[in-house]
Amino acid sequence: MANALTLLRIFLIVPFTAVMFAPGDPAQWTALLLFLAAGATDFLDGRVARARGETSRLGAMLDPIADKLLTTAALFLLVMTGELYGIHILAGLSILLREIWVAGLREALAGRSVLAVSPLAKVKTTAQFVAIAVLLVPWGGTMVALGLVLLWIAAALTLFTGYQYTRAALPVLQEKP
């Protein structure tokens, strides 16, 4: 059940992407609802897994992948639709680069050490989700400005947690093979 929720998050990226290219407010609201539904699965999958005793290595692997796929798709689509523009693209790019960096750290440490998800990293994921959701609201003006501020806050949290993970990983990475 929990892994099904995580897979649903991944599969929701396809219709989310499709409606982002459709014209008009109804399509934009539909995209927002699909993004919110995908985000809700992130909130639920871990809770369901723990409540039902379904925690697994597969779920632990799939969950961050699903998060990164959803975030990456949303940020790219926001750039393509013009909601994320100019200097603000750097906030989105810093989020994506950090996610790739930390994924690389985890791969390099595979079998030797585990980088546990920090509480601040969970806040970071929530901040990214909220910022993107606000940018998806089709009201323009103030909502876009608010979404951009929230995205910069999310980017700062993202970079800081990337720094934390890097510091934790360095001693292990500097060991001789």
C-alpha positions as CSV (number, residue, x, y, z in Angstrom):
1,M,0.0,0.0,0.0
2,A,2.7,2.5,1.0
3,N,4.8,1.7,-2.1
4,A,1.7,2.0,-4.2
5,L,1.3,5.6,-2.9
6,T,4.9,6.4,-3.8
7,L,4.4,4.9,-7.3
8,L,1.2,6.9,-7.7
9,R,3.3,10.1,-7.0
10,I,5.6,9.2,-9.9
11,F,2.7,8.3,-12.2
12,L,0.9,11.6,-11.4
13,I,3.8,13.5,-13.0
14,V,2.5,12.4,-16.5
15,P,-1.0,14.0,-16.3
16,F,0.5,16.9,-14.3
17,T,2.9,17.6,-17.2
18,A,0.2,17.2,-19.8
19,V,-2.2,19.7,-18.2
20,M,0.6,22.2,-17.6
21,F,0.7,22.6,-21.4
22,A,-3.1,23.0,-21.8
23,P,-4.4,26.6,-22.1
24,G,-6.7,28.3,-19.6
25,D,-7.4,28.5,-15.9
26,P,-9.3,25.2,-15.6
27,A,-6.1,23.4,-16.8
28,Q,-3.9,25.4,-14.4
29,W,-6.2,24.5,-11.5
30,T,-6.2,20.9,-12.6
31,A,-2.3,21.0,-12.6
32,L,-2.3,22.4,-9.1
33,L,-4.7,19.7,-7.9
34,L,-2.6,17.0,-9.4
35,F,0.5,18.5,-7.8
36,L,-1.3,18.7,-4.4
37,A,-2.4,15.1,-4.8
38,A,1.1,13.9,-5.6
39,G,2.4,15.9,-2.6
40,A,-0.2,14.3,-0.4
41,T,1.1,10.9,-1.3
42,D,4.5,12.0,0.0
43,F,2.9,12.9,3.3
44,L,1.0,9.6,3.5
45,D,3.3,6.9,2.2
46,G,5.7,6.9,5.1
47,R,3.0,7.1,7.7
48,V,1.1,4.2,6.1
49,A,4.3,2.1,5.9
50,R,5.1,2.6,9.6
51,A,1.4,2.1,10.7
52,R,1.1,-1.1,8.7
53,G,4.6,-2.4,9.3
54,E,5.4,-2.1,5.6
55,T,8.7,-0.2,5.8
56,S,11.2,-1.6,3.3
57,R,14.4,-0.8,1.5
58,L,12.3,-0.4,-1.7
59,G,10.2,2.2,-0.1
60,A,13.2,4.0,1.4
61,M,14.7,4.1,-2.1
62,L,11.5,5.0,-4.0
63,D,10.4,7.9,-1.8
64,P,13.2,10.3,-2.4
65,I,13.3,9.4,-6.1
66,A,9.6,10.2,-6.4
67,D,10.2,13.5,-4.5
68,K,13.0,14.5,-6.8
69,L,11.1,13.5,-10.0
70,L,8.1,15.5,-9.0
71,T,10.2,18.5,-7.9
72,T,12.3,18.4,-11.1
73,A,9.3,18.1,-13.4
74,A,7.5,21.0,-11.6
75,L,10.5,23.3,-11.7
76,F,11.1,22.6,-15.4
77,L,7.5,23.2,-16.2
78,L,7.4,26.4,-14.3
79,V,10.4,27.7,-16.3
80,M,8.8,26.5,-19.5
81,T,5.5,28.3,-18.7
82,G,7.2,31.5,-17.6
83,E,6.1,31.3,-14.0
84,L,9.8,30.8,-13.0
85,Y,11.9,33.4,-14.8
86,G,15.1,35.5,-14.8
87,I,17.2,35.4,-11.7
88,H,14.6,33.2,-10.0
89,I,15.6,30.3,-12.2
90,L,18.8,30.1,-10.1
91,A,16.7,29.2,-7.0
92,G,15.2,26.3,-8.9
93,L,18.6,25.3,-10.4
94,S,20.2,25.4,-6.9
95,I,17.5,23.0,-5.7
96,L,18.1,20.6,-8.6
97,L,21.9,20.7,-8.3
98,R,21.8,20.0,-4.6
99,E,19.4,17.1,-5.1
100,I,21.8,15.6,-7.6
101,W,24.8,16.2,-5.3
102,V,23.2,14.5,-2.3
103,A,22.0,11.6,-4.5
104,G,25.7,11.2,-5.6
105,L,26.8,11.3,-2.0
106,R,24.3,8.6,-1.1
107,E,25.6,6.5,-4.0
108,A,29.2,7.0,-3.0
109,L,28.4,5.9,0.5
110,A,26.3,2.9,-0.4
111,G,27.1,-0.1,1.7
112,R,29.5,1.9,3.9
113,S,27.4,4.5,5.6
114,V,23.9,5.8,5.5
115,L,23.0,9.5,5.4
116,A,19.9,9.5,7.5
117,V,17.2,12.0,6.5
118,S,17.5,15.0,8.8
119,P,14.5,16.7,10.3
120,L,15.5,19.9,8.5
121,A,15.6,18.0,5.2
122,K,11.9,17.1,5.8
123,V,11.2,20.8,6.4
124,K,13.2,21.5,3.1
125,T,11.0,19.1,1.2
126,T,7.8,20.7,2.6
127,A,9.2,24.2,1.7
128,Q,9.9,23.2,-1.8
129,F,6.4,21.7,-2.1
130,V,4.7,24.8,-0.7
131,A,6.7,27.2,-2.9
132,I,5.9,25.2,-6.1
133,A,2.2,24.9,-5.2
134,V,2.0,28.7,-4.7
135,L,3.7,29.2,-8.0
136,L,1.1,26.9,-9.7
137,V,-1.9,29.0,-8.4
138,P,-3.1,30.8,-11.5
139,W,-3.8,34.1,-9.9
140,G,-0.6,35.8,-11.0
141,G,0.7,39.0,-9.3
142,T,1.0,38.7,-5.6
143,M,0.8,34.9,-5.7
144,V,3.7,34.7,-8.1
145,A,5.8,37.1,-5.9
146,L,4.9,35.1,-2.8
147,G,5.8,31.8,-4.6
148,L,9.2,33.3,-5.7
149,V,10.0,34.4,-2.1
150,L,9.1,30.9,-0.8
151,L,11.2,29.3,-3.5
152,W,14.3,31.3,-2.5
153,I,13.6,30.2,1.1
154,A,13.3,26.6,0.0
155,A,16.5,27.0,-2.0
156,A,18.4,28.3,1.0
157,L,17.1,25.4,3.1
158,T,18.0,23.0,0.3
159,L,21.6,24.3,0.1
160,F,22.0,24.3,3.8
161,T,20.9,20.7,4.2
162,G,23.2,19.8,1.3
163,Y,26.0,21.3,3.2
164,Q,25.0,19.3,6.3
165,Y,25.0,16.0,4.3
166,T,28.3,16.9,2.7
167,R,29.9,17.5,6.1
168,A,28.5,14.2,7.4
169,A,29.8,12.3,4.4
170,L,33.3,13.8,4.1
171,P,35.0,11.7,6.8
172,V,33.7,8.5,5.3
173,L,34.6,9.6,1.7
174,Q,38.1,10.6,2.8
175,E,38.9,7.1,4.1
176,K,41.3,5.0,2.1
177,P,39.7,2.2,0.2
